[in-house]
């Protein structure tokens, strides 16, 4: 038995997220079916990040076990022939049999994209959050400073999360402009449920002048979801990369 690692990219618009659910089609479900058909085996992939409904990915990671003798670096070519256009395997390779994508030390990087202009662009609507009111990027940068580091991020976790330990480390956070787009790029060793989207929603409030930048520290100290800004829509969020340490 061999273990194969996949780097997976997908447009999350038409999916209920990475993980299989009863209320719609999930990305891993599509990959499982494609692999099972390709290899004539009952395949179940294990994903590194369980992205939410509507969230996109450029570099999610998954593994699966197989008896196939297809070279590890050729699986991406073979599997893509069986996948829909909104899911693509970017790389594949054989890894050690005990490699588990969720139980290794990693740095995950997410990017939240905001289209900041007078009117929305129809071709961007599925991949960016539209905001017509001008955002003050410098204020957002000042607010983001408080996010970096190890903190109790209970204020930035959706209330329905069952996790008990809400301490996480954000290793880097950047707010920058690319033309008419404002990007919030966050890297960390782990994230709580909806954490990046709540960080984005909070920094948008800072950019609009609703919150002063130093209010972000008060939100962290409050350890109360009600203190933070709204959860930004899923369509603006993309999992950029998972780096294994």
C-alpha positions in Angstrom: 0.0 0.0 0.0 1.3 3.4 -1.0 0.3 6.9 0.3 0.0 9.7 -2.3 -0.1 13.4 -1.5 -2.1 15.8 -3.6 -2.0 19.6 -3.8 -5.6 20.6 -4.6 -7.0 23.8 -6.0 -10.7 24.5 -6.4 -13.4 27.1 -6.9 -15.6 26.6 -3.9 -18.7 28.3 -5.3 -20.7 25.1 -6.0 -19.6 23.1 -3.0 -20.6 22.9 0.7 -17.0 22.9 1.6 -14.2 20.4 1.6 -15.8 17.8 4.0 -18.7 15.6 3.0 -22.1 16.7 4.3 -25.7 15.8 3.9 -26.8 19.2 2.6 -24.8 19.2 -0.7 -21.8 18.2 -2.7 -18.4 18.5 -1.1 -15.0 18.8 -2.8 -13.6 15.6 -1.1 -16.6 13.7 -2.3 -15.9 14.6 -5.9 -12.2 13.6 -5.6 -13.1 10.3 -3.9 -15.4 9.4 -6.8 -12.8 10.4 -9.4 -10.0 8.4 -7.7 -12.2 5.4 -7.2 -13.1 5.4 -10.9 -9.5 6.0 -12.0 -8.0 3.3 -9.8 -10.9 0.8 -9.5 -10.5 1.0 -5.7 -12.6 2.3 -2.9 -10.7 5.5 -2.2 -11.2 8.0 0.7 -8.9 11.0 0.8 -7.8 12.8 4.0 -7.7 16.6 3.7 -5.5 19.0 5.6 -8.0 21.8 5.8 -11.8 21.6 6.0 -12.7 24.8 4.1 -16.2 26.1 4.5 -19.0 26.3 1.9 -18.0 28.8 -0.8 -14.4 29.1 0.2 -11.8 28.6 -2.5 -8.3 27.0 -2.4 -5.1 27.2 -4.4 -3.1 24.9 -2.2 -5.1 22.5 0.0 -3.5 19.2 0.7 -4.9 15.7 0.7 -3.6 12.1 0.9 -4.9 8.7 -0.1 -3.7 5.1 0.0 -3.6 2.9 -3.0 -2.3 -0.3 -4.5 -1.7 1.4 -7.8 1.7 1.5 -9.3 1.2 4.8 -11.1 4.2 7.0 -10.4 3.5 9.5 -7.6 4.2 12.5 -9.8 1.8 11.3 -12.5 -1.4 11.0 -10.4 -2.1 14.7 -11.0 -2.2 14.3 -14.7 -4.3 11.1 -14.6 -6.8 12.4 -11.9 -7.4 15.7 -13.6 -9.0 13.9 -16.5 -11.7 12.7 -14.2 -12.4 15.9 -12.3 -14.8 18.8 -13.1 -13.2 22.1 -14.3 -13.6 23.7 -10.9 -11.3 21.2 -9.2 -7.7 20.7 -10.3 -4.7 18.7 -8.8 -1.7 20.9 -9.0 0.9 18.4 -7.8 1.2 14.9 -6.6 3.9 12.8 -5.0 4.4 9.7 -2.9 5.0 10.2 0.8 5.8 8.1 3.8 2.9 5.8 4.9 2.6 7.5 8.3 2.3 11.0 6.8 -1.0 12.6 7.9 -1.8 16.1 6.5 -3.6 17.3 9.7 -1.2 16.0 12.3 1.9 17.7 11.2 3.3 21.1 12.1 2.2 23.5 9.4 1.8 27.2 8.5 -1.5 27.9 6.7 -1.9 31.0 4.6 -5.3 32.4 3.8 -6.1 35.5 1.7 -9.3 37.6 1.9 -10.0 39.8 -1.1 -12.2 42.9 -1.1 -13.1 44.8 -4.3 -13.2 48.4 -3.2 -14.7 50.6 -5.9 -17.9 52.4 -6.7 -19.7 49.5 -8.5 -19.2 45.8 -8.4 -17.7 43.8 -11.3 -19.9 40.9 -12.3 -16.9 38.6 -13.2 -15.4 39.2 -9.8 -18.5 38.6 -7.7 -17.7 34.9 -6.8 -14.1 35.5 -5.6 -14.1 38.9 -3.9 -16.3 40.7 -1.3 -17.6 44.0 -2.8 -17.4 47.1 -0.7 -18.3 50.5 -2.3 -17.4 52.7 0.6 -13.6 53.6 0.6 -11.4 51.6 2.9 -8.5 53.2 4.8 -5.8 50.6 4.3 -3.4 52.3 6.7 -5.9 52.1 9.5 -6.5 48.4 8.6 -2.8 47.8 8.8 -2.6 49.5 12.2 -5.4 47.3 13.5 -3.9 44.1 12.0 -0.8 44.7 14.2 -2.7 43.5 17.2 -3.7 40.2 15.5 -0.1 39.0 15.0 1.3 36.7 17.7 -0.1 34.1 20.0 -3.4 35.1 21.6 -6.7 33.8 22.8 -8.8 34.3 19.7 -12.2 33.4 21.3 -13.6 36.7 20.1 -12.8 35.7 16.5 -14.4 32.2 16.6 -18.0 31.5 15.6 -20.1 30.8 18.7 -21.2 27.4 17.5 -17.7 26.0 17.5 -17.2 23.2 20.1 -13.4 23.8 20.5 -12.3 24.3 24.1 -8.8 25.8 23.5 -9.1 29.0 21.6 -5.4 30.1 21.8 -3.8 30.2 18.3 -0.7 31.8 16.8 -0.9 34.1 13.8 2.7 34.2 12.4 2.0 37.0 9.9 -0.8 39.3 8.8 -0.6 41.8 5.9 -3.1 44.3 4.6 -2.3 45.7 1.2 -3.8 47.1 -2.1 -3.6 45.6 -5.5 -5.3 48.1 -7.8 -8.9 48.3 -6.7 -8.6 45.2 -4.5 -7.7 45.3 -0.8 -6.1 42.0 0.4 -5.9 40.6 3.9 -3.3 37.8 4.0 -3.1 35.8 7.2 -0.6 33.0 8.1 -0.7 30.9 11.2 -0.1 27.5 12.8 -3.8 26.9 13.1 -7.2 28.7 12.9 -10.5 28.5 14.7 -13.8 28.1 13.0 -14.5 31.2 10.8 -11.5 32.9 12.4 -10.1 34.5 9.2 -13.5 35.6 8.0 -14.2 37.3 11.4 -10.7 39.0 11.3 -11.5 40.2 7.8 -15.0 41.5 8.9 -13.4 43.3 11.8 -10.6 44.9 9.8 -13.2 46.1 7.3 -15.0 47.9 10.1 -11.6 49.5 11.0 -11.1 50.5 7.4 -14.5 52.1 7.3 -13.8 54.1 10.5 -16.4 52.3 12.6 -13.7 50.9 14.9 -10.4 52.7 15.7 -7.4 50.5 15.1 -6.6 49.9 18.8 -10.1 48.6 19.3 -8.8 45.3 17.8 -6.8 44.8 21.0 -10.0 45.4 23.1 -11.8 42.8 21.0 -9.0 40.2 21.7 -9.1 41.1 25.5 -12.8 40.7 25.6 -12.8 37.0 24.6 -16.3 37.5 23.4 -17.6 36.9 19.9 -20.1 39.7 20.2 -17.2 42.2 20.6 -15.8 41.5 17.1 -17.0 42.6 13.7 -19.2 40.5 11.4 -18.1 37.4 9.6 -17.1 38.4 6.1 -18.7 36.4 3.2 -17.1 33.1 2.3 -16.6 34.0 -1.4 -13.7 36.4 -0.6 -11.6 33.8 1.1 -9.0 31.6 -0.5 -6.7 29.0 1.2 -3.4 30.0 -0.5 -0.9 27.5 0.9 -0.2 24.9 3.5 3.5 24.8 4.3 4.8 21.7 6.2 7.6 22.5 8.7 
